[in-house]
Amino acid sequence: MSRDKLPIHAVILAGGRGTRFWPRSRTKTPKQLLHIVGKGTMLQQTVARIRPLARPDRIWTVTNLEQRASVRKQVPLASRQHILVEPVGRNTAAAIALAAFHIRKRAEGDALMAVLPADHYIQDVAEYRRIVAVALEVAREPGRMVVLGIPPTRPETGFGYIEKMEATIGASGVPVYPVRRFTEKPALETANAYLASGNYQWNAGMFFWRVSTFCSALEELLPATYAQLAKLAAIIGQRQYDSLLRKVYGKLENISVDYAILERATRRGGDPQVFVVPADVGWSDIGSWAAVYELLAKEPGQNIFSDPGHALEASGNYVSGNGKFVAAIGVRDLIIVETADALLVCPRDRAQEVARIVQWLEEQNKKELL
């Protein structure tokens, strides 16, 4: 394996809206910028996890114009000059590519790149750092792309899956497997078969590679995006950069890095290029208020109050009263979340449907509630 001494840069993707966390999650303060579970906001926790491996001046955050001010307040001082603002959302391939070109310019050559979502929870931070260090070491070899895989605990139909091959190349005592294929959001019967086989991992969207490896794959597999961003990269730091960014970014292909790069790379012949490192680190995407309840509840039927409250003959409820004392009587398995201008009440098993409320508010043009 190549032992090149390469700087480690981290790219944190922080432009999502988190619609399932309405009414607390809004356009300017989405899920990743909120205190939901753990110490600090989800963005702050993401930064803290990677800090021992990447210096603050090598931490990049990709966000949007609405969230830039809040992101700036939440990242370290040395990271604030590395906030990249997308003029329009174009999915993860474009966001990662934008960061890759900036890193290549900043590093004046090659670098190792860790791509991390800003809105996930990790329980075992020490084990997470150990696994990430291994993933970066594997990615040090030119041409290799590495993804962290989460061992599945249920037949989840809302996640992507990674099928690993039998043989492991291993690194520092950690198993590392070539990837056979990626599968998006399977049907329940298929998800049950994946779980039973033991050959599949959930795709948590955490990626590791050399900047040169990624840029070469981008040029080959997404050439139009590469060409547009290469023009932009030539004027990074110059006055005309912002206007050209606005001009070209909306023309980039709206596609995830999984579809655009990783899946296509697994279908090539020859030696494997994409690898998965299983990461049993207590991961959760915290995809809804129900997921927050499941993380916090220590026993079945426990009531979780984020503010002062009391329950009588009530069980399984998550209650956030926006600072108010809340009394719950005779209710079960509810999500109750209040803000200054809105109140959400729904059964816990329908928490995913909160996104439908946000869609309705958009259709009704109720911008004050978004």
C-alpha angles and dihedrals in degrees: 000000000000113000097199112155101238129172115244117232123185122209115199117198106215107157103100126116103219094215093177089066095062131161090038095037111071135165093271096035108036127172096281092056095051134089100242109140128001132004115328130352120315090255091051090050091050091052092046092052094054098037096092089056102037127038116238091247088058096052114103127190124200113203142136135265095262093055101036096096093050092045090051091057093050104048126074118275092250091052096054094084087059099060108124117200121208111211088209133007113263102167128254102302092063095040093051092043091052090053093045093057091048092050092048089054093045095045092046088220137007129346141170113257129204115193114202134175114233096218107062131102123224119191100187102050096170093054090044091056091048091052093045090052089054092047090052091049091052090047090054088081108090114253096022124122120190132197129187114237123206115215104242118241099184139016093272114185096188098066134073118246132218119209112210127205123238103251120074124208090199128200130205090349093306120118114243119186134195111243118242097188148328123240125193123221102327126205116267095258090052092046089053090052091049091051093049094048096059090215098103136079130190114253107236095180097246112137137181131193145126113278087236091053092051095044092050091051091046092051091051101039103029102025098162092055090046092051095049094047093045088060090049092048090058091067101038107145094021127114095249093054097095095050093048091047090055091046099050106028097073089054093059118108112269099227139124121251088239093062097034101046118002101045092045091048091055090056094059120102125241129046117358115268101180122065135182127212113199109231116195094183106134093266125182129171087207088220098174145003087269089061089053089053092050091052094049102038110093095188137022114279095014116151115229118207118184088190132031111301148136134219129210117193088338128126144179096020131143111207127184110176102180091244096319125120107250125202116199118194125185096339126130138200097355134149111217117179124168131189131174092275107022144040126205121200120172141139111270092238090058097050092115088065092069085091087066090060090053090050090052092049089052091050090050090048091235093158093163088068095047 
